[in-house]
Amino acid sequence: MRARVRTPGPSPENHVNATTVPLQHQRVLSGMRPTGRLHLGHYHGVLRNWARLQHEYECYYFVADWHALTTHYEDSGVISENVWDMVIDWLAAGIDPGDATLFIQSRVYEHAELNLLLSMVTPLGWLERVPSYKDQQERLRERDLATFGFLGYPLLQSADILIYRAGLVPVGEDQVAHVELTREIARRFNHIYGREPGFEEKAEAAIRKMGKKYARLYRKLRRRYQEQGDPDALETARALLDNQQNITLGDHERLFGYLDGGGRAILPEPRALLTEASKMPGLDGQKMSKSYGNTIELREAPGDVREKLRRMPTDPARVRRNDPGDPEKCPVWQFHLVYSDDETRAWAGEGCRTAGIGCLDCKQKVIEAVLAEQAPIRERAAEYESQPDVVRSIIADGCDRARDSARETMEAVRQAMGLAYR
C-alpha cells in the first residue's frame, strides 16, 4: 500500500519536509498503552502532536494492549475498559479517524508473527542493553518482570514499527534508543535475507525498466552517495524510486538496497521524529503522572478541576495574604507558563512578588484557562460516550486498514525467509 502524499504545514525543529522524502518517510507510527482515561499531561505531551501530524503524514495510531501485558499481566481484567476510555479521549482530543488509522495492536495478528520471526535473528544482548529495560525493572520493583515478554518488549516495539514500514516514529529523547534498535534489527534482517542470488543482476535489470532518463539519474545519485557519502543524493534517489510506476515492489526493494550497497530493503529503517518534552506540570509541581496522584483528567468534571486547582500548594513563604512570594517556587506558576499569555504572566509574577494579589486570585486565571481548554474536549467525549457502537466501528475500520498494510509486509517477509510455501 502506498502512503498518501500530504502537503506539510509549518515545520517545527527536526521536522521532515514531506515533499522531499521517500513515501516511506511520510508514514508515521505511534502507540500508547491503555492505562485508562488520559490526563492533561498526555494531551500536551502526545495528543496535540498527533493531531498536528495527522494532517501532514499518513498516520497509524494504535492501542498497545500487548505492551500493557508485559508489565501488568496480572491486571489484565481492566485493559478492555481502559482501551475504550483511551480511544474516546483520543477522539475527543481531535484525532480524526478520517485522517489517521486508529486500531488495536492485538487485533492485527501480524504484529505477533513479525515479532516471532524477528526474534529468530535478534541477538539477546541487543535487548538486554536497551536503557529502559533495567530502568523499568528498578522503577517497577514491586512487580515480577523476570519474564520473556518483558525482556522482549523492545523487539515487539520494533515489530510494531516495521510491520507498517513506517519511516517516522515520534518519540522523546528517552525513546530514541528504541528507534535505533529497530534500525539495527531492520538492517540485520535485510543483510541476512536481502542478499538473494543474482541480486546485482536483478537490480541492474530493474534500473533499465525505469527508462534511460531516470536510469541515468538513479546511477548518478547512487554513485554520488556511495563515493561521496552525500545524504541528499540518497534521499533524492529514494524519492525518485517512489515515483516509478514501471517497477515491481520487489524491484523497488532491490533498488532501495542497491543504493547503499546492501541487499533488498525488505524492512526499511525508520527514523526518530523528535518531539518536545511535555511541559505540563502536575498539581504538586512534579511531572503530571498517575503514579504521583497529581493529575487532571482530560474530561474531569469542572467542579473537581476547580477544587483540585484551588487546593494546589503554593510558595511556602506566602503564609499570609500580605507575604510576598517567589513565582519560581510555586507550582501554580508552572501552569501559568503553559496556559497564560505574557500579560497574564506579568500580572501573576508581579502580584506574587509584591503580595499585590492573593494565591486564590492567581489560581483563578489558571482555572479559567484549564476549563476553557477542556470544554470542547469534554463535549466531544460525551458524544462518543453516548455512542459506543460508533467508537467500536471506528476501531474496526482502522483494524481492517492496518491489517491490509501489515499483510503486505508479511508476504514480503515470508517470501524473503523462504516461508511462502506454494
Secondary structure, DSSP 8 states (H G I E B T S, - for coil): ---------S--TT---TTSS-GGGGEEEEEE---SS-BHHHIIIIIHHHHHHTTTSEEEEEE-HHHHHHHHGGGGGGHHHHHHHHHHHHHHTT--TTTEEEEEGGG-THHHHHHHHHHTTS-HHHHHT-HHHHHHHHHTTTS---SHHHHTHHHHHHHHHHTTT-SEEEE-GGGHHHHHHHHHHHHHHHHHHS--TTHHHHHHHHHHHT-HHHHHHHHHHHHHHHHH--HHHHHHHHHHHHT-SSS-HHHHHHHHHHHTT-S--SS---EEEE------B-TTSSB--GGGT---BTT--HHHHHHHHHT----TT--STT----GGG-HHHHHHHHH--HHHHHHHHHHHHHT-S-HHHHHHHHHHHHHHHHHHHHHHHHHHHT-HHHHHHHHHHHHHHHHHHHHHHHHHHHHHHT----
